[in-house]
Amino acid sequence: MASFALFIFTLLAILSSCSYAIGINNKTLLSLASRIGINYGRLGNNLPSPYQSINLINSLKAGHVKLYDADQETLMLLSQTNLYVTIMVPNNQITALGADQAAADNWITTNVLPHYPQTRIRFILVGNEILSYNSDQDKQIWASLVPAMRKILNSLRARGIHNIKVGTPLAMDILRSSFPPSSGAFREEVAAPVMLPLLKFLNGTNSFFFLDVYPYFPWSADPVNNHLDYALFESNSTYTDPQTGLVYTNLLDQMLDSVIFAMTKLGYPNIRLAISETGWPNSGDIDETGANILNAATYNRNLIKKMTANPPLGTPARRGSPIPTFLFSLFNENQKPGSGTERHWGILNPDGTQIYEIDFSGTRPVSSFGSLPKPSNNVPFKGNVWCVAVEGASEAELGHALDFACGRSNATCAALAPGRECYAPVSVTWHASYAFSSYWAQFRNQSSQCYFNGLARETTTNPGNERCKFPSVTL
């Protein structure tokens, strides 16, 4: 009975947070929340200059830009705009800042004071998804997170700066349970040592809980049984949480509310949410179902419409609460490691052209946009896939990648030995393609990717011949 009473109290606290949110709304908060932001990442070797990139951001009519550092040139250029700005402290600096107020003072002196207030810095985010990393060294950074945030805030206040909020972006993997939303709870290893002091800090400073939240990932984990329309804000169906009776019309709201419930269970029902990253990939590897231009455009257009609604829509657990939101990302970034989707979240191509039309103001009807290619990958691919060298790759770079692929196991490249079935034709590209396919087939179950520093791509066309049979991956 006591636990049931506690649950009822918790539920009432959540449902009453709507009125709390309205009570703390002000002109700045509504402006921040109603103007969609963009994440400006720069992990590419073909991207426009910061000057050109900022002009492109302005042309999109974004209201806010989030940097993954505090690049001095970019911050100087942003002083000539009306964009709100978010800057970040790199993960590798957290420990030093958490241990030494002088280090935090120096960080503010170097990265904020030369640009503020001309550059409209509104958020400093300490680290990036640091609770997603679990080595012993990473766990030492966990312990330094809140002390570093506190020292950054102390430095701001000592200099009379009170309109810059301090936060940290976290991924959905901070939760051990997220479905149904009312079951939301933080992982046990972080709940008491990290989340409690973090929530206390955010609550005491009236800051935001920044969340990187991607409905694409839970949907694509089971695209046969999960409804795509529900993930894209296009569904007429609903889901009712069996514990709370709250009714959901889209996957994003479920994910957001699971974090709200997790915070509530630790005694903090009213901390405001901000979405530091969300989006949908416009392309990806062959096995990355649903990563295509039409889905990306549909998700982002509908997201903007939802988040710019006036009055704010909030979520089922927090009706009417505005949620500052940053789309990920400005560009496709060709040097991001990992699977193909990692390099295909952009709204713009590297030459600045739009991958699909989008209106950051949310005023243009979604139905008014031009047609887009009908996707062919909304259902999982079934068949064989090979990994081959990309066209035009440097032979020198392919040679280094070939050495890497053949060096892990004697079996990987045995067929390339002189006189063996795959030795001819004798070319770096042929040998690299065989080595890439063989390595990927051999080690894919150990998280190997068909990437090789951008030198490889997946194909469904068998690159071998009657004499030389390339190993493949069967999906």
Disulfide bonds with the S-S distance in Angstrom:
Cys387-Cys450 2.08
Cys406-Cys413 1.98
Cys422-Cys468 1.86
